[in-house]
Amino acid sequence: MKLFINPPKIEWKVLTERPNAEGKDEVLDSVRRIVKTVEEQGDIALFDFARRFDNVQLEDLEVSLDEIEQSEYLVDEDLQKSILKASENIRAFHAAQLIKTIEVETIPGVRCYQKAVPIKKVGLYIPGGTAPLFSTVLMLAIPAQIAGCKDIILCTPPDQDGKINPAILYAARICGVHKIFKVGGAQAIAAMAYGTESIPKVNKIFGPGNSYVTLAKQIVSTNQVAIDMPAGPSEVLIMADETANASFIAADLLSQAEHGNDSQTILVTNSRKLAGDVLAELNKQVELLPRCCYAKNSLSFSKAFIFDSDDDMIAFSNDYAPEHLIIAMKNTHAISEQIDSAGSVFLGNWTPESAGDYASGTNHTLPTSGWAQAFSGVNLDSFIKKITFQEITPEGLAQLGPTIEIMAKAEGLDAHSNAVTIRLKELNNQKTD
């Protein structure tokens, strides 16, 4: 982890570039080829990519119902209880986001209302590989279920035996998801976007992933399907002062670093002593991790920043727009009120980021790579369309009509104006009859 002291603002953009920025053009070309091949060849391409990328010869892309049911016997009882507890909290938080129909009579005789309607077909991408994220199943399937999505399909990469991690299948089972496919990477995104012989085309794709998955989502979103957000490699920024616990901070930094080589961790502090203590703790704790190789590679991209001013710390965090933001400062709540760009915020010394990853109830599918400047994390709204309706009585049109006529004519759209004029004339004729 490299240390920087009061870097000038002009250098912030360069200093906070994400690790996957280099080589992006080469990855993009590769992803485009994968997406195009799946679009043209369908299942044939998916079987071929499974051999090439997952080192497995699949006989069937879809997970059987028997495999899903058997997952209950393959998952440790304590883990089952933990998954169920987490699902209860996630369900409670997302159910509270249900939206009632909004109805307003803007003027007498003009009634407008907005109705929330579920997206019919959604596709969930669940990362597998070195860390099968069964928790992401809960984060995506539960709000989709609450929203009322009719068709929910799930894609996740198989292991070298052609199997899906049983915890992923168990989580899907308790969420009522039964259409599960053994497909990962950019090819899974393309399959859900275009549809293949086995995998149905969906209306919107959800889920985090590596740079290949993120780029694939962006490519297909240009003309085929909607996506939740650009959600790539994981990242965390921690704002801390002298009241923070260095061992806690190091543990939180490592909890993100262990995701993979392209994860990024940032420490922002006003305490030189704390920065030194955290660096020492990192060196100590990383050696104890089974995934220390991933964490060490990630830490090589990571940075610690010392600012003398709280205002600079806040401005730096907002510019970086982290996926996860931890604020461990004596004035945590006052600082948090000034945060305008972050995926999810964790307040105080006793709120580890991993709580949001698993079981507190908030969603862990969040914007990365600075996209928190414009995107929210996944929530119930992500699975819903909002349709507006309006109904106008003759009396209402009599009041509103002249306003519409004047505005339409001012824009040179006479047919718009005439759609009102012809009705107003009919109203006048009815009055004179």
C-alpha positions in Angstrom: 0.0 0.0 0.0 1.5 3.3 -1.1 1.3 6.4 1.1 0.5 9.9 -0.1 0.5 13.1 2.1 -1.8 16.0 1.1 -1.7 15.3 -2.7 -2.9 18.4 -4.6 -6.4 18.0 -6.1 -5.1 18.1 -9.6 -3.5 14.7 -9.0 -6.5 13.0 -7.4 -7.9 11.6 -10.7 -4.6 9.9 -11.6 -4.0 8.6 -8.1 -7.4 7.0 -7.8 -7.5 5.2 -11.2 -8.9 1.7 -10.7 -6.6 -1.3 -11.3 -8.5 -2.5 -14.3 -8.0 0.7 -16.2 -4.8 -0.5 -17.9 -5.4 -3.0 -20.7 -9.1 -2.2 -20.9 -9.0 -1.9 -24.7 -7.6 -5.4 -25.0 -10.2 -6.8 -22.7 -13.0 -4.9 -24.5 -12.0 -6.5 -27.8 -12.0 -9.9 -26.3 -15.4 -9.3 -24.7 -16.9 -8.1 -28.0 -15.8 -11.3 -29.7 -17.3 -13.4 -27.0 -20.6 -11.5 -27.1 -20.8 -11.7 -30.9 -20.0 -15.4 -30.9 -22.8 -16.2 -28.4 -25.2 -14.0 -30.4 -24.5 -15.9 -33.6 -23.9 -19.5 -32.3 -26.1 -19.8 -29.2 -25.6 -22.9 -27.1 -22.8 -24.2 -29.3 -20.7 -21.2 -28.2 -21.6 -21.7 -24.6 -20.4 -25.3 -24.6 -17.2 -24.3 -26.3 -16.5 -21.4 -23.9 -17.1 -23.8 -21.0 -14.4 -26.1 -22.3 -12.0 -23.2 -23.0 -12.6 -21.0 -19.9 -13.9 -23.4 -17.2 -12.1 -26.5 -18.3 -15.2 -28.6 -18.2 -17.1 -30.6 -20.8 -20.8 -30.0 -20.1 -23.6 -32.3 -21.2 -26.4 -29.9 -20.3 -26.4 -26.2 -19.5 -29.3 -26.2 -17.1 -29.1 -27.4 -13.5 -31.7 -30.1 -12.9 -34.4 -29.7 -10.3 -32.9 -32.8 -8.6 -29.5 -31.0 -8.2 -31.3 -28.0 -6.7 -33.2 -30.1 -4.2 -30.1 -32.1 -3.2 -28.3 -28.9 -2.3 -30.2 -28.9 1.1 -28.2 -32.1 2.0 -24.9 -30.7 0.9 -24.9 -27.5 2.8 -23.8 -27.4 6.4 -26.7 -26.9 8.8 -25.1 -23.9 10.5 -24.6 -22.3 7.0 -28.2 -23.0 6.2 -29.3 -21.2 9.3 -27.1 -18.3 8.6 -28.4 -18.0 5.0 -32.0 -18.1 6.3 -31.3 -15.4 8.9 -29.6 -13.2 6.3 -32.5 -13.7 3.9 -35.0 -12.6 6.6 -33.1 -9.3 7.1 -32.7 -8.7 3.4 -36.4 -9.4 2.8 -37.4 -7.1 5.6 -35.4 -4.2 4.4 -36.4 -4.6 0.7 -40.1 -5.2 1.5 -40.1 -1.9 3.3 -39.3 -0.3 -0.1 -42.6 -1.3 -1.7 -44.2 1.6 -3.5 -47.9 2.5 -3.3 -49.7 3.9 -6.3 -49.4 7.7 -6.3 -52.4 9.6 -7.4 -52.8 13.4 -7.8 -55.6 15.6 -9.2 -53.4 18.4 -10.6 -56.4 20.5 -11.4 -60.1 19.7 -11.1 -60.9 17.1 -13.8 -57.3 16.1 -14.5 -56.2 13.0 -12.7 -52.7 11.7 -12.9 -51.3 8.5 -11.2 -48.2 6.4 -11.2 -48.2 2.7 -10.9 -45.3 0.4 -10.1 -45.1 -2.7 -12.4 -42.5 -5.5 -12.1 -40.1 -6.2 -14.9 -41.3 -9.5 -16.3 -38.1 -11.3 -17.1 -34.8 -10.7 -15.2 -31.5 -12.5 -15.3 -29.2 -12.8 -12.3 -25.5 -13.2 -12.7 -23.8 -14.8 -9.7 -19.9 -14.8 -9.7 -18.3 -18.2 -9.1 -14.7 -19.0 -9.7 -12.4 -18.6 -6.7 -15.2 -17.4 -4.4 -18.8 -18.5 -5.3 -21.0 -15.7 -4.0 -24.1 -17.4 -2.8 -24.9 -14.2 -0.8 -25.4 -12.4 -4.1 -28.3 -14.8 -4.9 -30.1 -13.5 -1.8 -29.3 -9.9 -2.7 -30.8 -10.2 -6.2 -33.4 -12.9 -6.0 -35.2 -11.7 -2.9 -36.0 -8.2 -4.2 -36.9 -9.7 -7.6 -39.4 -12.0 -5.8 -40.8 -9.2 -3.7 -41.2 -7.0 -6.8 -43.2 -9.7 -8.5 -40.9 -10.5 -11.4 -42.6 -13.4 -13.4 -39.5 -15.1 -14.8 -36.2 -15.1 -12.8 -33.2 -17.0 -14.3 -29.8 -17.4 -12.9 -26.4 -17.9 -14.5 -23.2 -18.9 -12.7 -20.0 -20.6 -13.7 -19.5 -24.3 -13.0 -16.5 -25.9 -11.4 -14.3 -28.4 -13.3 -16.7 -31.2 -12.4 -19.5 -29.4 -14.1 -21.2 -28.7 -10.7 -22.5 -25.5 -9.1 -21.6 -24.7 -5.6 -24.3 -26.2 -3.4 -24.6 -23.1 -1.3 -25.5 -21.1 -4.5 -28.2 -23.7 -5.3 -29.5 -23.7 -1.7 -29.8 -19.9 -1.7 -31.6 -20.0 -5.0 -33.9 -22.7 -3.8 -35.1 -20.8 -0.7 -35.6 -17.7 -3.0 -37.8 -19.7 -5.3 -35.4 -19.6 -8.3 -35.4 -22.8 -10.3 -34.1 -21.8 -13.7 -30.3 -22.0 -13.2 -27.7 -22.3 -15.9 -24.0 -23.4 -15.7 -22.7 -20.4 -17.6 -20.3 -17.8 -16.4 -18.4 -14.7 -17.6 -19.1 -12.5 -20.5 -20.8 -15.4 -22.4 -23.5 -15.6 -19.6 -24.3 -12.0 -20.1 -24.6 -12.4 -23.8 -26.8 -15.5 -23.4 -29.2 -13.6 -21.2 -29.2 -10.6 -23.5 -29.8 -12.4 -26.8 -31.2 -15.7 -25.7 -30.0 -19.1 -26.8 -31.6 -22.5 -27.4 -31.4 -23.2 -23.6 -31.3 -19.8 -22.0 -34.3 -17.4 -22.5 -33.7 -13.8 -23.3 -34.4 -11.4 -20.4 -35.5 -7.8 -20.1 -32.8 -6.8 -17.5 -29.6 -8.2 -16.2 -28.4 -7.9 -12.6 -25.2 -8.8 -10.8 -21.6 -8.0 -10.2 -18.6 -9.5 -11.9 -15.0 -9.0 -13.1 -14.0 -6.6 -15.8 -15.2 -9.0 -18.6 -18.6 -9.3 -17.1 -18.9 -5.5 -16.5 -17.9 -4.7 -20.1 -20.3 -7.4 -21.5 -23.1 -5.8 -19.6 -22.3 -2.4 -21.0 -22.1 -3.7 -24.5 -25.4 -5.5 -24.5 -27.1 -2.6 -22.8 -26.6 -0.4 -25.9 -29.3 -2.2 -27.9 -30.6 -5.4 -26.4 -31.3 -5.4 -22.7 -31.3 -3.1 -19.6 -28.7 -3.6 -16.8 -28.7 -2.7 -13.2 -25.4 -0.8 -13.3 -21.8 -1.1 -14.1 -20.8 -3.3 -11.2 -17.2 -4.5 -11.5 -14.3 -5.5 -9.2 -14.9 -4.7 -5.5 -13.5 -1.7 -3.7 -13.6 0.1 -0.3 -12.6 3.5 0.9 -12.2 4.0 4.7 -12.2 7.5 6.2 -10.7 7.3 9.7 -9.2 9.5 12.4 -7.2 8.9 15.6 -10.3 7.4 17.3 -10.4 4.5 14.9 -9.1 1.0 15.6 -6.1 0.2 13.3 -6.7 -3.6 13.5 -10.4 -3.1 12.5 -9.5 -1.0 9.6 -6.8 -3.4 8.3 -9.4 -6.2 8.6 -11.9 -4.2 6.6 -9.3 -3.4 3.9 -8.4 -7.0 3.6 -12.0 -8.1 3.4 -12.1 -6.3 0.0 -8.6 -7.1 -1.1 -9.2 -10.8 -0.8 -11.9 -10.7 -3.5 -9.3 -10.7 -6.3 -6.3 -9.1 -7.9 -8.3 -6.3 -9.4 -10.0 -5.2 -6.1 -8.9 -1.9 -4.7 -8.7 -0.6 -1.1 -8.2 3.1 -0.1 -7.4 4.5 3.3 -8.1 8.3 3.9 -7.0 9.7 7.3 -5.9 12.8 9.1 -3.7 10.8 11.4 -0.1 9.9 10.5 0.1 7.5 13.4 -3.1 5.7 12.4 -1.8 5.3 8.9 1.4 3.7 10.2 -0.5 1.4 12.5 -2.8 0.3 9.8 0.1 -0.6 7.4 1.7 -2.6 10.2 -1.6 -4.5 10.9 -2.1 -5.2 7.2 1.3 -6.8 7.0 0.5 -8.9 10.0 -3.1 -9.9 9.1 -2.6 -10.6 5.4 -0.2 -13.5 6.2 -3.0 -15.3 8.1 -5.4 -15.3 5.2 -6.0 -18.4 3.0 -6.5 -16.1 0.1 -3.4 -14.0 0.9 -2.1 -14.2 -2.6 -5.1 -12.3 -3.9 -5.0 -9.9 -1.0 -1.3 -9.1 -1.6 -1.8 -8.5 -5.3 -4.8 -6.2 -4.5 -2.8 -4.3 -1.9 -0.1 -3.5 -4.5 -2.8 -1.3 -6.2 -4.0 0.2 -3.0 -3.2 3.5 -1.4 -3.3 5.4 1.8 -3.8 9.2 1.8 -3.1 11.6 4.7 -5.0 14.9 4.6 -4.7 17.6 7.3 -8.3 18.8 6.6 -11.6 16.9 7.1 -13.0 18.9 4.2 -10.3 17.5 1.9 -11.0 13.9 3.1 -14.7 14.4 2.3 -14.0 15.9 -1.1 -11.6 13.1 -1.9 -14.1 10.4 -1.0 -16.8 12.1 -3.1 -14.5 12.4 -6.0 -13.5 8.7 -5.8 -17.2 7.6 -5.3 -16.4 4.3 -3.7 -18.5 1.2 -3.9 -18.2 0.8 -0.1 -17.4 3.7 2.3 -16.6 3.2 5.9 -16.5 6.2 8.2 -14.7 5.6 11.4 -14.4 9.1 12.9 -15.4 10.8 16.1 -17.9 13.0 14.1 -19.1 10.1 11.9 -22.7 11.3 11.5 -21.7 14.9 10.7 -19.3 13.6 8.1 -21.8 11.2 6.6 -24.2 14.1 5.9 -21.7 15.5 3.5 -21.3 12.3 1.5 -22.9 12.5 -1.9 -21.3 9.7 -3.9 -21.0 6.2 -2.5 -22.6 2.8 -3.1 -23.2 1.9 0.6 -21.9 3.7 3.7 -20.9 2.0 7.0 -20.9 4.2 10.1 -18.7 3.8 13.1 -16.0 1.5 14.4 -18.5 -1.4 15.0 -20.0 -1.6 11.5 -17.8 -3.8 9.3 -18.4 -3.7 5.6 -18.9 -7.5 5.6 -22.2 -6.9 7.5 -23.6 -5.3 4.4 -22.1 -8.0 2.2 -24.1 -10.7 4.0 -26.7 -10.1 6.6 -27.6 -6.6 7.8 -30.3 -6.3 5.2 -29.0 -3.7 2.7 -28.0 -4.8 -0.8 -24.4 -5.5 -1.7 -24.8 -5.2 -5.4 -23.3 -1.7 -5.8 -21.8 0.6 -8.4 -18.0 0.5 -8.7 -15.3 2.3 -10.6 -16.7 5.7 -9.8 -20.2 5.0 -11.1 -21.6 5.8 -7.6 -21.5 9.4 -8.9 -24.6 8.5 -11.0 -25.9 5.1 -10.0 -27.6 3.7 -6.9 -27.0 0.2 -5.6 -29.6 -2.5 -6.4 -32.9 -2.0 -4.5 -36.5 -2.8 -5.0 -36.9 -0.1 -7.6 -34.3 -1.8 -9.7 -36.9 -4.6 -10.5 -39.8 -2.2 -11.1 -41.0 0.0 -13.9 -43.1 3.0 -13.1 -45.9 3.7 -15.5 -47.8 7.0 -15.5 -51.5 7.3 -16.3 -53.7 10.3 -16.8 -57.5 10.7 -17.2 -59.1 14.0 -18.1 -62.8 14.8 -17.9 -64.5 17.2 -20.4 -64.4 19.9 -17.6 -60.7 19.2 -17.0 -59.9 19.6 -20.7 -61.8 22.8 -20.9 -59.5 24.2 -18.3 -56.2 22.7 -19.4 -56.8 22.7 -23.2 -55.8 26.3 -23.9 -52.5 25.9 -22.1 -51.7 22.8 -24.3 -52.7 24.7 -27.5 -50.5 27.6 -26.8 -47.4 25.5 -25.9 -47.8 23.2 -28.9 -48.1 26.0 -31.3 -45.0 27.7 -29.8 -43.0 24.6 -30.5 -44.4 24.4 -34.1 -46.3 21.2 -33.5 -49.7 22.1 -34.9 -51.0 18.5 -34.8 -50.5 18.4 -31.1 -52.5 21.6 -30.7 -55.2 20.3 -33.0 -55.7 17.1 -30.9 -56.9 19.5 -28.2 -58.7 22.0 -30.4 -60.9 19.4 -32.1 -62.0 18.2 -28.7 -62.7 21.7 -27.4 -64.9 22.4 -30.5 -66.8 19.2 -29.8 -67.4 20.4 -26.2 -68.7 23.7 -27.5 -71.0 22.0 -30.0 -72.4 19.9 -27.3 -73.2 22.9 -25.2 -75.0 24.7 -28.0 -77.1 21.6 -29.0 
